[in-house]
Amino acid sequence: MSPPRRRDRQPDLAAPVTGRVRVDPRTKKLTGRLRPGEIAVIDHEDLDQVSAHALAACQPAAVVNAAPSTSGAYPNMGPQILVDAGIPVLDRVGAEVMELVEGSTGTVTGSELWVDGRLVTSGTRLTPDLVAAQHDAARSNLSSQIEAFSHNTMDYLRQERALLLDGIGVPELRTSFAGRYALVVVRGYHYKEDLQTLRPFLREARPVLIGVDGGADALLELGYRPDLIVGDMDSVSDAALRSGAELVVHAYRDGRAPGLDRVQELGIQDAVVLPAPGTSEDIAMLVADELGAELIVAVGTHDTLVEFLDKGRQGMASTFLTRLRVGSKLVDAKGVSLLYRSRISTWSVVWLALAGLFAVLAALGATPGGRALFGVVAVRWDDAWAWIEGLF
């Protein structure tokens, strides 16, 4: 991973920013209600790319983080994204900030946070140079993270190897997969851009649409209703849960399903509980595979070391086993929007329009009706030209 680029221009740390305070320890939940010009108060150690992009898209006046946005464990890119977006970030302010009353008026001045006219806390104001230095320091710790990550992965492989041989035992679902393609959508890197690029595929192939937690909302935002929602239901909206999609609640191996209570509170009683190891995106792929999908297209899934560290995972064995089991059925659409972008020049469009017009005129000239039309147009043109000459 390349280090963040350094900026010559430093932000004006003295300029205060004021806005309504929004507080939530879950960044994903906060961005669902955060509005432009408000101050986001989060508790997010090692801020990941997806969360940072979601925060930046909300255009907050500032971000105040109770935890260190970069702990030094690995070179995460979240802080750089916020700084590049010109958003003031007040870091490491302490857990007491999470007790602020939401809706109060906050002001970030330099390294201090004031709320309703009183100083509440202070922290470290992130600058481009500081973020770059933290990134460089974190890179030196990456080797130890790789070693620990590999150890945890191998332990999991020994414990859960039956997943590769026996599958997860998918219960009967009303959604039909046999002979169809399946699209698995996770709110990961570039998922929005990739979904936009895949619109022709969605229109022509009409795959089974599977949203993994918040991936269901990504589908709804583009005007598609998910057929199936898989996950622990902690980051998917009520609107998505009520969209009519079939729900598969990912549970622990002992059967505990914390997300089931939320689903039932919404009046949904036919959700399927599926106890299984691994991540929810792994479960979505295995469900599609075991129920007979011919092809599985994955959008926004996580399969690299940094991505798993961003998600707080200690290993990636379940993903490794899942991809071994799914095999050649899986097509990873990650970054397809970066790989392929349509670049049609203006002159190409003009020549295409002229060619189409010429084809239409030639077709009209080959018919009696078309020749009659051209005769009428010629007479009208002569009349118009004669009238113009008469003016001079």
Secondary structure as UniProt FT lines:
FT   TURN            13..14
FT   STRAND          17..23
FT   HELIX           27..30
FT   TURN            31..33
FT   TURN            36..37
FT   STRAND          39..42
FT   HELIX           49..57
FT   STRAND          62..65
FT   HELIX           78..84
FT   TURN            85..86
FT   STRAND          89..91
FT   HELIX           95..99
FT   TURN            102..103
FT   STRAND          105..109
FT   TURN            110..111
FT   STRAND          112..115
FT   TURN            116..117
FT   STRAND          118..122
FT   STRAND          124..125
FT   HELIX           128..139
FT   TURN            140..141
FT   HELIX           142..159
FT   HELIX           162..166
FT   TURN            178..179
FT   STRAND          181..185
FT   TURN            189..190
FT   HELIX           191..197
FT   HELIX           199..205
FT   STRAND          208..212
FT   TURN            213..214
FT   HELIX           215..221
FT   TURN            222..223
FT   STRAND          228..231
FT   HELIX           238..241
FT   STRAND          246..251
FT   TURN            253..254
FT   HELIX           258..265
FT   TURN            266..267
FT   STRAND          272..275
FT   HELIX           280..290
FT   TURN            291..292
FT   STRAND          295..299
FT   HELIX           305..310
FT   TURN            311..312
FT   HELIX           317..326
FT   HELIX           327..329
FT   STRAND          330..332
FT   TURN            334..335
FT   HELIX           336..339
FT   HELIX           346..365
FT   HELIX           368..391
//
